[in-house]
Amino acid sequence: MTAEYFERLWQAVTAGDEYAAGEVVVQALGAGLDAESVLLDVVAAVQRKVGHEWAANRLTVAQEHAATAINDRVLAGFGYVLPRPRKHRGRIAVACVDGEWHAMPARLLAEVLKVRGFHVDYLGAQVPAPHLVAHLHRTGPDAVALSASLATRLPAAHATITACQAAATPVIAGGAAFGPDGRYARLLGADAWAPDAREAADLLTSPLPRPRTGHQPLDDLPHLADQEYTLVSRTSDALVKAVLAGLDDRVPAMRGYTSRQRQHTAEDVAHIVEYLTVSLYVGDEELFTGFLAWTAEILSARQVPAGSLLPALELLRGELHDFPRSRAMIDAAHARLGGTLTA
């Protein structure tokens, strides 16, 4: 049954038909499909396909945004077509890390928790840690469910996890930023991690362990003592400018780029520097190399040679001659893309 409604919702969101999308959800519930399955096996599954189709260049950015907006509005009205839950399993605050605009995974979890009988405070996208902590002191929830989709939000996630635990509130982390196996959730000291909304709801049916006391962020990441992350982070804007200037010499075709092409190039270089920075923060070169491999796939789907990334990596490596961890990560990414570096 879910396959039928999945296909109908897919057709509705890709056609930009918000009313048809809403009707699919109402009809699925009316046909006896349980609410959690509608949320996760229909709406969430369609949203995953939207992301995959954008990555494969079969949906434009505008189409992806429109489809996501329709799914978001469907979710916003979801609770109003269901009876109020009778169970009261506790109170959970659901929030996205500061700077994280991808709120749909958090919203999906919030709706699943409501279906399961929790009182949910859904705080939405990019919630600054001080605002979240103020909410915890005011409402006293049993746990915080913290969502992050972009790995570049991990330093902010770390600060938020530590702040919530200092307020005696355990944190369950979720979202693509924390890694497919939850490695970064564990590294940053979260009290629990879940790969999806179902498992998160399952874990929250029992009280999470109490947060550790006397814990400091540096306890999780002793490699930060070398200051490499701090120094690279502080000079990120200058690094981007230096790489762009070098690309003008290394890639003569850039001199004929339109302003839009130059803007896209600048954004790509900024993302490379940003992912290098966060990889230094967590001390994991796989985060950086994985991002470059994913970027190469995105470019290839758009008929842009993946090798176009190599000059940017080489120029960035030259700028970071005094930073051994950075150079090692760049070398690994360069090798993964099929390039050969000389010392």
N, C-alpha and C positions, 0 to 999 in steps of 0.2 A: 504493500500500500504506500509506503514512504516513497518508493521510486516514482510512482505516478505524480505525487504532489511535488516532489523534487523537480521533475521535468516541467510541470506547470509553473512553478515559481521561477525557474530558470528562464522560461520563455517570457514571463511577465517582467522580470527585472531587466532583461536585455532589451526588451521592447520599450522600456521606460514607462510601463503602465502600473502606476502605484495602486490604483483601485483594483486591478486584477490580482496584484500581489496580495493585497489584504483579503480579497475573497478566497484565495487559495488557502490561507491560514484558517479562516473561519470555517470553510468547508471541510478541511482536514480534521479539525476538532469536532465538527458536527458529525463526521463519519465514524468517529470513535477512536481516532488516532490519539494516543496520550500526549499531553502537553509537552513533556520533556522530549519525546521523539520529534514532534513538530519543530521544537526549538533547535535541536542538535542534528537530527537526521534530514531535516528539510532546509530550514533557514541557514544554519551554520554550514551545512554541506554546500548549499548554493553559493554562499559567500566565499568558501574555499575555491570553488570552481571559478568564480569571478577573478580571484587573485591569480590562479593558474593561467587563465586565458589572457589576462593582461601581460603576465610574464612572457607568454609565448607570442605576444604581439598580435593576438587575434581579437583583442578588445583595445580600444584607444583609452587614454587616460580619462577623457571625458565620459566614455561609456562606463568605465570602472567606477568613477566617482558617482555617476547617476545610479548605477545598480546598488552600490553600497548605501547611498542615501535612502533608496527605497526600502532596502532591508532594514535599515536603522529605524525608519518610520514604522515599519511593520512591527518591529520589536517594541517600540515605544507604546503602541496600542495593545500589545499582547495581553497584558494583565487585565485589561478592561473586559475581555471576552471570557474570562474565567471566573469562577466563584472564588470568594475570599478563602484562603486556606484556613483550616481549623487548627492545625497543629502549630505549636510554638516551640521551635527547637532551639531558639537562641537568636542573638542579634549579630549580624555580620556587616562590617563596612567594606564595600567594594570600591576600589579606586584605581586609577591609572597613575603611574609614576609621573612626576613633574616633567613636562616636555613631551609626553607621549600622547599623541593625538588619535591613535588607533584605539578607539574605545569599544568597538563591537565585541571583542572577546570578553571584556569586563561586563558589558551589558548582558550578553548571553548567560554568563555565570549568575548575574544578579537575578535574571528571570528564572533560571533553574532552581536557585535557592528559594525563591518565593514559592515556586510550585511545590517544593519539598517542605514548606512550612516554616521557613526562617523569616524573621524580621530583617529586612535588608535596607541598609542605607547606601544607595548607589550614588557615588559622588562624581562619576563621569571622568572625562579626559583631563590630563595634566593637572594633577592636584599637588600643589606645593607641600612639602613635608610639614612646615609649621601649621598650615591650615588643617592638614589631616590630624596632626597630634592634638590640636585644639578641639577637633570633633571627637576624638577619643576621650579626652577628659570630660567633655560635656555629656556624652552618651554612654560611655562604658561598654562598647561591644565586646563580644567574646573573642573575636579575631578580626584581623584585617586580611582581605583578599586583594593582593597587589598585582596589577597586570602591567606588562611591558612587552611590546612587540618588537621594538628596535633595540639591538644590542648596544647602540650608542647611549641608551638611557641607563645602562648598568651602574655607573657611578652614582647617579641620582637615586637609583633603586637601593643601592647600598646605604646611602645616608638615610633614606626613608625607613628601611628595615630597622636600622639601629635606633632611629628616633621612636618608632612605634614600640620596640622592645623596651626602651627606656621608660615608656609610659605604661609598662606592664601588660602590653597587648601582643599576643603572638601573631605572626605573619605567615600566611600561606601565599607562595609566589606562583605565578603562572604566566604563560605567554611565550612566544618564540624567542624573545630576548634571553631567556634563562637557559636556552639550549634544549635540544630534543630529549636529553636525558636529565635535565634539571641541574647540570653541573654548576652553573653560575648561581643558582638559587642556594645550593649548599655552600659554595665558596663564600657567598656574601652573608651567610649566617641566617637565612630564612628558617623558620621553625618547621616548615613543610613545603612541599612542591607537588604540583599535579600537572599532568600533561594535557588535561582537558577538563571541561566543566563537570562532566559526570564524576570523574575521580575526585575532583576538588570537593564536590558536594558530599561524596561518600566519606572523605576524610573529615569533613567538618561535622559529621553526625556525632563524632566523639570529640571531647575537648582537646585542643592542641596542647602540647607541652608548654609549660610556662617559659617565658624568655629567660635567657642567661643574664646574670647580673655581673657588673664589673667588666663588661665587654666593651672593647673599643674597636673601631673599624680596622685599624692597622693590625689587630690581632689576626684577622682573616687573610691579610695580604702583606706579609712581611717583605715581599719583593719591592714594595713601594718605597722602602727606605733608601733605594738608590737614586731617588728623585728624577728618574728618567721620565716617568709619566708626567710629573708636574712640569718639567722643563719643556717637553714636547707640546703639552697641552697649552702652555702659555704662549708658545711661538707658532701656534697652528695657522693663524692668519698670514704671518710672514712666510711660512712654509708654502702655503698655497700660492702666494704671489710669486715666490721664487721659482716654483715648478712651472707655473704658467709662463713666466718670462723665458725659462729655458726651453719650453715646448715650441715657442715661436722660432727659436734657432734650430731645434732638432727636427721639427716637422714643418717644413716650408709651406705645406698646404694650408696650415693654420692662418697664414697671413691673408688668405682669401676668404676666411670664414665670415659669415654674417654675424651680426651682433647676437642673434639667437643661438647660433652654433657656439660662439665663444662663451655665452652664458652657460650652456649645457656642459661644455668642457670644464669651466670653472667649478660647476656644481659637482661634477664627477671627481675632480681632484680634491675638492673639499671633503667629499665622502671618504675617499681613500685615506686622507689624513685623519679624519674623525675615527675611522675604524682602526687605524693603527694606534691611535691614542687609547681607545678603550681596550684594545688587545694588550697594551702595556699595563693597563690598570688591572686586568684580571690575570695577566701573566700567561696568556694562552695564544700561541701563534696560529692555532687552528681557526680561531675566530677571524683573524685577518685573512688567512689564505682562503678560508671558506667564503668570505665576503667577495674577494677578488674572483674566485671561480664562479660565484653566482652572477657577479657583474659581467663577466665574460659571456655567460649564457644569455643574459639579457641583451647585450650588445649584438651577439651573433644572431639572435632572433630578429633583430632590426637591421640585419645585413651590414653591421659594423664589425670589422675584423677585431677579434679579441687581442691580437698583437698590438693594437693601438694603446693598450694599457702599459706596455713595457717601458716606453720612454719616460712616462710619468713616474713609474717605480724607480727607474734608474736615476732620474734627477732628484727624487726624494731621498734616495739612499745617499747621494752625494752631499746633500744638505745636512744629513744626520751622521756625519763621519765620526762624531765623538759619542755616539749612542749605540753601544753594542747590541742591546736587546732589540732596538728598532731595526738595525741593519740585518740581524738574523731573521727577523720576521719578514722583512722585504725580500731577502734572499729566498726564503721558503716560498713566498707568494710568486716571485719571479719564476722560480723553477717549476711551480705547479702550472703556470701558464705556458710553459715550454720554452722560456727564454734561458739565456746563459749569461751570467754576470762574471765580470773580472774584478779582482780586488782593487 
